[in-house]
């Protein structure tokens, strides 16, 4: 009688699952960082009593570029108007 080697117990399957877990963790962390930057940018404007129109909120909340969100957060610290987040200086 021969032993049955089930695919899900095969070393290749284990490797694929581990890679998937790692990739999922990385993606989750990146999404968390993006969401944090979105919230931070809008919160800076709020704390500085600078109104953020719906168009500004939508643009910030839909951005998926972490570097861009960092730039906008830095600009929010010195902005006098929410639209200044999007102007090149």
C-alpha positions in Angstrom: 0.0 0.0 0.0 1.4 3.4 -0.9 0.9 6.6 1.1 -1.3 9.2 -0.5 0.4 12.6 -0.8 -2.4 15.2 -0.6 -1.6 18.4 -2.6 -2.4 20.7 0.4 0.2 18.9 2.4 2.8 19.0 -0.4 5.8 21.3 0.3 5.1 23.3 -2.8 1.6 24.0 -1.6 3.0 25.0 1.8 5.4 27.4 0.1 2.6 28.9 -2.0 0.4 29.4 1.0 3.2 31.1 3.0 4.0 33.4 0.1 0.3 34.3 -0.1 0.2 35.1 3.6 3.3 37.3 3.4 1.9 39.1 0.3 -1.4 39.6 2.1 0.3 41.0 5.2 2.3 43.4 3.1 -0.7 44.6 1.2 -2.7 45.0 4.4 0.1 47.1 6.0 0.3 49.3 2.9 -3.4 49.9 2.9 -3.3 50.7 6.6 -0.5 53.3 6.0 -2.5 54.8 3.1 -5.6 55.1 5.2 -3.7 56.6 8.1 -2.1 59.3 5.8 -5.5 60.1 4.4 -7.0 60.6 7.8 -3.9 62.6 9.0 -4.1 65.0 6.1 -7.7 65.8 6.6 -7.3 65.9 10.4 -4.5 68.5 10.1 -6.8 70.7 8.1 -9.6 70.2 10.6 -7.3 71.1 13.6 -6.2 74.2 11.8 -9.8 75.2 11.2 -9.4 75.0 7.5 -12.6 73.8 5.8 -12.1 70.9 3.4 -14.7 71.1 0.6 -16.2 67.8 -0.7 -13.9 67.9 -3.8 -10.8 68.1 -1.6 -12.0 65.3 0.8 -12.9 63.1 -2.2 -9.5 63.6 -3.8 -7.6 62.8 -0.5 -9.9 59.9 0.4 -9.5 58.2 -3.0 -5.7 58.7 -3.3 -3.7 55.4 -3.2 -0.2 56.9 -3.6 1.5 57.0 -0.2 4.1 59.5 -1.4 1.5 61.8 -2.7 -0.4 61.6 0.6 2.8 62.4 2.5 3.3 65.5 0.3 -0.3 66.6 0.9 0.1 66.1 4.7 3.2 68.3 4.7 1.4 71.0 2.7 -1.6 70.8 5.1 0.7 72.0 7.9 1.3 75.4 6.2 -1.8 75.8 4.0 -4.2 78.6 4.4 -6.8 77.0 2.1 -7.5 73.3 1.5 -6.9 73.6 -2.2 -3.3 74.5 -1.6 -2.7 70.8 -1.0 -2.8 70.2 -4.7 -0.7 73.2 -5.9 3.0 72.8 -6.7 5.1 75.1 -4.7 
